[in-house]
Each structure stands twice: as C-alpha cells, then as structure tokens.
Amino acid sequence: MAQAGGSYNNPLKKFKLVFLGEQSVGKTSLITRFMYDSFDNMYQATIGIDFLSKTMYLEDRTVRLQLWDTAGQERFRSLIPSYIRDSSVAVVVYDISNAKSFQNTKKWIDDVRAERGNDVIIVLVGNKTDLNEKREVTTQQGEDEAKKNNLMFVETSAKLGHNVKNLFKRIAQALPGMEGSDAANQASSQSKPLHPAKLQVSHCYVTVYKTILASTARTGTEHEPDTLASKPLLTLSSQSLCGFINLETGTELISLALAFNKVTGVYGLLAILTGYQLSLLQLSTYVYSITVLALLIYLVPHIRRQDPFECLALAWLYIIDTVINSAYTAAFGVNWYLTNASPGNPGAAEAQPPASEGAQVEGLEALRQESSQYGKVVPQETATSMLFIVGLTLVRIYFTVVIMAYARQTLQQHMQRNNSTERDGPFAASLPGGQGRKGRLGRLMVSQGRRYWLEQREEWTAKNLRAMSNEV
C-alpha cells in the first residue's frame, strides 16, 4: 500500500509537468479539474506562470506532480523556455473547436524539443470535447499529429471532467521508473477508458504563485483561474542592500540609522531649554527630527511583520525625509554663503543678522565683487565639505531605493496572499485593510507611483517559482 510520504526503500519522486498552449484553450481548467474536481464557467487569463503541487497515489507507487501552468499570450513567451528546460513532461493543449490553436501546437512542440530534445514526455491534449458540435479539429487529425511527432494523445473535457483523471494517470504511468513507462512510445491513438486512479491531495499541499505582469484579460467562455490556492510566499531576494544584505534586514538597518540621526533633534531642544539662541530654521529642523523619530518608533517594529501599510508608509517617510533633508541642506548652504561672503571679514556671520534682508543683499553683492576679483569664492575646505554632503545625499537616495524595494515586495506578497489584483490594489475598499482612514491613506500612497508599487518584475517571478518548486 502506498504511503503519503513514500518510504526509505520507495522514496517520494517528484516530476515537473509544464502545460503549454494558446490562450483560452483550457490549460488551467484541466489543472483545476484534476486538483479540485471543479470547473468555473467564467474565464480569467493566467498571468505569467502559476505553480501547484499534488501527490498522486497509483497502485503501489506515490509520486508528486509539480504542475506549471503557463500563460498563452505572446507577451509571456519569454518566461516559458526556462520552465521547459528541466521538465519531465510537457502537456501541449489545444481547443478542438479552434483550428488555429491546433495549428499552433507545432511551435510549442518545437520549443520543447529545442530545450529538452527527446528526453521528455510530450502529451498532445485536445480539450473541450463538450463543444463537439463546434469541432474544427477531428480526433483523427490529433492522432495523426501525435503519431508523426511520437507523442501521447488524449481528448478531454475539463468542463465535464471527461478523461481528465485518465490523462494524469497515463502521464504518471509513463514517467521514468514507473510501470508502463513505454506508454509514451505506444499511445499515438486516442486513449481507451481506464479505471480512474486513486487520487489524494497529500496534506492539502498546494502552492500557487501568481505573476502580475499585465492587466487581466477577460474574454472567452472557459475559466482559467489565475489563483487556485495560496500560502505565504518566499522572501523576494532579487534586490539587496550592498549586494549581500537582504531587503528586510537592510530596511531595518537603514531605519535604525535614520532614527539615530533624528535623535539630534532631542539635543537641539535641550539646547533651547538651556538658553542657547537658535534661528527659526534651526529650530524647525529639531522639531521635524523629533516628529520623524516618533514615526520611526511606530513603524520599525512592523518591518519584520511585513505589514503592507506600515512598510509603504515607512518608504514614503524616507522619500519625504530625503527631500526635506536636501532642502534643509540647501537652505543652510545658502545661509552660510550669504553670511560669510566677505573674505576680509571672518566674523561677518556674527556681525550681520542672518535673517536680515539688507544683510542678504550685501552678502550677494560681496559675492559678486569677490568673484570678479579672485575668480572663486569657495575655500578648499568648504569645497571638500560640499563634496562630502553631496556624497551623503547620494547614499540617502540609494537607501531610499532599498526601502522602496522592500515596501514593493511586501505589497506584492500581501496581494498574492489575499488574491488581490493589480487593478484593485492591496488597499481596495472591499478588503479588510482598505477600510476607514487607514485604507484611504493606503490607496493615496499607492496611487503615487502605482505602476512601481504593484507591477511585479519578471526576474522576481523566475527566481521564486524555481525556489518554490524545490521546496515542494
């Protein structure tokens, strides 16, 4: 009797099945029927790549089938070769009521042969036999194509469940090391009725990864759900801090550094209490620093929790702080030039009120005179300081990009866990996190740079899909 996890002498074998074919032929519907014995008449195109895993019990053997559901749209073709490359089985699906989808199976078969040669099982599947009255591709045509290319062949109906279990049983029997593995060389004719295989979902272990690369297309009659089930996704690590610190840890370190920087605001207020005279500009910087410090104390604990609202708010806080800090730096620089313009009067800054309009006019005039007389007005040590400040500003901008990348990652993981679409976003009013003032603020933050926050990158997709296949 087969055991769920295999045994020491008969370990659980994993095989990768990649489903290929044109858009709306029913690839996802076949998988849905196999996984859940269900069908949805509403159609929604698969976006990118979806991944599921199911354990199948067949007589005295147990195998885990890793099902890779690909999008049929042309714009996603660049994703597919890397998933064909290490597959055991390629299932090429066409719609029997659509002759063009059958004609295009040749290019999918050629893609498989180009990546895997003959070291792969290819199954040609004519789907939608429930539309027999609209048939444009005969069974004989399918059989002839399969025989010509040495393929397995079967016709199915995902809607009615016809031959779907039989399809996966025949695939399992043809896998390397399985009894009946010669079926791939003998099954060029339409499959004969077989008793359904004993099927179970081991531990309900189903993983789905939705690739959000474009707006969802909603046409056709047969459903290809883009999300079947989900679990928390792996941490995206395509970006990092300095190339070796992951985004989460990097965001924490940057936030703590910013908090340390803002502690200076506390010392500034203490200086006021001790009677030290400050300009209005200096006072405003200290008050601002304390405000940012308070916000950081609230937001930093949410980084490891991967709370989408707080992580996005932290990113915006750093963006705004970088802009304001640059403005303050520029303001202090201008103030310094205006009050220290004359080289013959080192104490000009103390002698002239910095906020005086007359002092500013005199300072500008002194700058003009010195520029015409000496050709430059910036001492060497001041130029070095300016370069240092510019360098620090560039570092702050880089840190901002890192925190934005982590917020983006957190938002997209949250959307995948909650089956949110890019159109609705993570803070849609219908979602728990989109209600009240917090939801409105979340939608406002996402609306600024929406494409950056919500559009998933292709390289993230490839890396995480491979990692999840190894995990299951």
Secondary structure as GFF3:
##gff-version 3
##sequence-region A 1 472
A	DSSP	beta_strand	13	21	.	.	.	ID=ss1
A	DSSP	alpha_helix	27	36	.	.	.	ID=ss2
A	DSSP	beta_strand	49	58	.	.	.	ID=ss3
A	DSSP	beta_strand	61	70	.	.	.	ID=ss4
A	DSSP	three_ten_helix	74	79	.	.	.	ID=ss5
A	DSSP	alpha_helix	81	84	.	.	.	ID=ss6
A	DSSP	beta_strand	89	95	.	.	.	ID=ss7
A	DSSP	alpha_helix	99	103	.	.	.	ID=ss8
A	DSSP	alpha_helix	105	116	.	.	.	ID=ss9
A	DSSP	beta_strand	121	127	.	.	.	ID=ss10
A	DSSP	three_ten_helix	129	134	.	.	.	ID=ss11
A	DSSP	alpha_helix	139	149	.	.	.	ID=ss12
A	DSSP	beta_strand	152	155	.	.	.	ID=ss13
A	DSSP	alpha_helix	164	174	.	.	.	ID=ss14
A	DSSP	alpha_helix	183	186	.	.	.	ID=ss15
A	DSSP	three_ten_helix	202	204	.	.	.	ID=ss16
A	DSSP	beta_strand	240	241	.	.	.	ID=ss17
A	DSSP	beta_strand	245	246	.	.	.	ID=ss18
A	DSSP	alpha_helix	247	262	.	.	.	ID=ss19
A	DSSP	alpha_helix	264	273	.	.	.	ID=ss20
A	DSSP	alpha_helix	280	299	.	.	.	ID=ss21
A	DSSP	three_ten_helix	300	302	.	.	.	ID=ss22
A	DSSP	alpha_helix	308	339	.	.	.	ID=ss23
A	DSSP	alpha_helix	348	351	.	.	.	ID=ss24
A	DSSP	alpha_helix	357	374	.	.	.	ID=ss25
A	DSSP	alpha_helix	380	417	.	.	.	ID=ss26
A	DSSP	three_ten_helix	432	434	.	.	.	ID=ss27
A	DSSP	alpha_helix	436	447	.	.	.	ID=ss28
A	DSSP	alpha_helix	450	454	.	.	.	ID=ss29
A	DSSP	alpha_helix	458	471	.	.	.	ID=ss30
###
